[in-house]
Structure formats: structure tokens, C-alpha cells
């Protein structure tokens, strides 16, 4: 996808229909601001630079105690995300953080 779209970014959707779908855009096509938080950068084998991952601050309040994994599976992606025509879709897998992980990230 980076060959076709250039550097990419993720933003965790907070919409009604794709509330658990990470949306993938060409980096900078989704404008972030004070209402968003940069959770980190995803290292992807074969890419020169990691892929930034963003989420709205409001959505983060619900998810901050979870460990998130971005996965790609067969299926149809969202119409706004770059993988939509590729026969795959991105999804979030999550689990609650352990007490040690939550302490490490300053959440308790």
C-alpha cells in the first residue's frame, strides 16, 4: 500500500459504523489536532519509517487501559481506508493491560 499511497498513518475510527476499525490514510490526509492523541508509531517490516497511530482523545478515554494490536485480515475494508479495494481490512485486537503495564504507562 505504501508503494501506491506513499507513507501511511492510522487513525482509530470513532464513528458509529467503524468504531473499532483503524482507518489507514496517506500520511497527513487525515488532519489531526488538539482533539487527537498520538499513541505511537508502528514498526512495519519492510518499511523505512514506522506508521503513526492516532486516536481521538475522547476515544482514548475508553481504550487507555487496553493493549492494542493492529491486525490485517481478509475481508472488505472501510470505504475511507486505503485497504478498502485490496481485499483485506485492518482491525484492532485488544486486551486489558496488566497492572504492571498500566503502572508503566502511568495509568494507575
PEZIUR-V528056 format. One line per field, one symbol per residue. ss: DSSP state (2 for helix, 1 for strand, 0 for the rest). phi: phi as a letter, one per 40 degrees, with the letter a starting at -180 (. if undefined). psi: psi as a letter, one per 30 degrees, with the letter a starting at -180 (. if undefined). A space follows every 50 residues. Layout:
# PEZIUR-V528056
ss=???
phi=???
psi=???
This chain:
# PEZIUR-V528056
ss=02222001111100000000011111000000000111111100000000 11111122222220011111111100000000022201111111110022 22220000
phi=.cccbgdbabbccbcccbdbbccbbddgcccbaccbbccibccbdgccbc ccbbacdccddcbccbcbbcbbbcibcccccccdccgbacabbbacccdc cccdcgcb
psi=efeefakllkkjkgleehfgkkkklkkffjklafglkjfakjkkkfkekl jkklkkeeeeeeffglkkkklklkakllffkffegfglkklkkllkllee eeeeghf.
